[in-house]
């Protein structure tokens, strides 16, 4: 006599004692560690594909470094994985009066996601997007003669908070925690003596997700990602389980520019030449001034010189060695964002940092280098060119010329 279940013949978990509840299947967490999962997806790439990616990264930019904030979009593809609980399926059939002769499972599927986000600084970003995990299924053959087919399709949207840990200029690790809204669609089909009453239940539910990954900056605009994510899922009858997605993908940042020093290193302050035999002395050369973009020397709101800024100052200091000076004046400028007291302190600390670097690199006595901060009292931008007072990315970018460090050299003789 055919058996009609009062619940869909399949679910994500168990809601009663094993062997007494209706036929179920359950998607459980993959037990592999994150490192094993990342190794698995990388091994799935062909040798030719890996060589092409590595070659492109080397050719494109060996020293690529993206700006710390801005909008981006991207996409990942990979393998989604679920563990189907065959023992629970067998127990459910047995409790309903059926023997199980064989079970076949489809645990691995093609999964993908597309996303967009905004990175606020080098350590934090918000991201949202769409994901599709594919379709997982099983087929059980029974005695009395019949079959039970069950499947689950999963797709939805998510919003994630992302924490980044820079390791080098190009390479960083990141973790994510987020909220998902998933559409889980179950499908059950019986033949012979097996007849589920509800063949197509579905459910939409909020849940959480977690993830870990690594990112390599190929160019300032383009990055390569590899990551593993765990999605917590509710099925159509209120049971829970996990699905993992292991994927690789590309990320594109908008509005990126190569980070360079605003002004080139100047020529030597004074010409190095033999003094003429005339009794007329050569007058001292006029003061020379060089302006460095503060964004090229410091991170926004910081007074610690970045490696790229230190290299530029060292090149400048090399031009000064061997010459005699009355004074070297270092003046730090900020933009108008923030309070007067904060900007005055920041501009002073930046000027002192540049002075310390010049003393160390050029050998000029510290007593001959003056360092002072002047707040944002002497802007380069014209009034009305950058409207607004809130520190938005647009206003910060517009006021970039105002954030600078000026170095004026007054020489006595070459």
Steps between C-alpha positions, in 0.01 A plus 500: 500500500646839407618719792401872508716719722335779701819706468722555196722196459821690566637787704818663619498352849323281751205606713445170687669173607698324229297241313157633611470827308425542125771449239755779516837600366725744672767739378775505764820699534798386298760391754804604301697793636515829310852429386404158357205653316713775348756241394223297336370786287851605398578145394188502285658770283699363208875558491455719196242713679721549803800593289292749301372668818847521653652629177234767467557610860875535445466685169215728611663649807764365735438788742123556465328660799137611513375810679356439845137597426246495219231300317558160340317212326593139432401138458609153618450149360578170666363186663218481752499193726243326721501168689179306448412286803434158342462331841212731592332441164530123550366526856204707388406250230538212742277668754236542229512132406749510212835332451776685314696311236722788386548877527689730261587862586596817314692696766712741293367774279616802300448815707552867429441847638513862382554789737564870547635690797669804649837490679520768770870455580770233465343294782120509449241469222127430453387267220168378358404268217320197354601132540390175337610166648348275234301181568576212740311169474468132594323193362399203717376164365254324733337165582202473434605616155519875462734799499523826691675798340573812707676825414565851627566813294648800682548864399466841664664826601739603777657798677845451659736694724861430395814542709830515308854429621767639261810278487688680219411779256346241265385215729242501779285259699136566585209363699130560457181469703164572344123466475337295222147487361478161330232337283511124570287290264458129582377248244386140573388235257394143573434203273346161566389481864647837606281810460587829681195718563679834447749463215618865478528683834705821518607755759665841518691575816761734651813334638873557553820421311875498573807500278880522469713588199811650345534781245785596264511845337596447133467870407363795701159426342499118474537238775485119513307331783486144642261426785287248689155591638248319719128574449251403772182375330135427600307259277131505416391306812692701759821297533852639486837412346813648342629535143858598418614693192868489400570745219742727315416828330596850391430839662502833314544833681369825356705819474841353581816684400863407535633648823789728413674798658331821392825678411817349355824516691660839441832566339790573735440816700810674369733430208815319598781675315846638561502853639622757250835661563337842499478690826126540439315249713208301365179608674309230686233330293138593567291278727362192328173335598360151440147385582414140587141373496411400856299204363819366341688525831234407757178303536191722542496651850839346591849641559709185440693512169409219261776296331435668162521845660822410681660400168406837345642695794819293489546586132453867582746477789760350266485823298575706813810313617825690446340849494502773766174646629375779719162344560267227379137587578242218514134612512211257543154582363167322551163542335209675676328178613505470880555745785770766505675341799505153340628627164765720660631205701491267197680747271769560768557124550528446124756781468702351787490155336638640172770692691610183681521310170712776336737515797551124485536481120697816416715556806386865533511604868157505659568856620495621136159349420188683614170307519159656553133423436253760375164317513295550181547876497674514160294281262590439137138438396290807422200599714187315393689239296435228758161562667394322817637436849438127555801275444358316199729319252409762239598796723820326619606442139415860399710647784803281424715795369461678837664208685870555433846550649718786366879489531687830443880494476704819561864448400803720585741359242505196274 
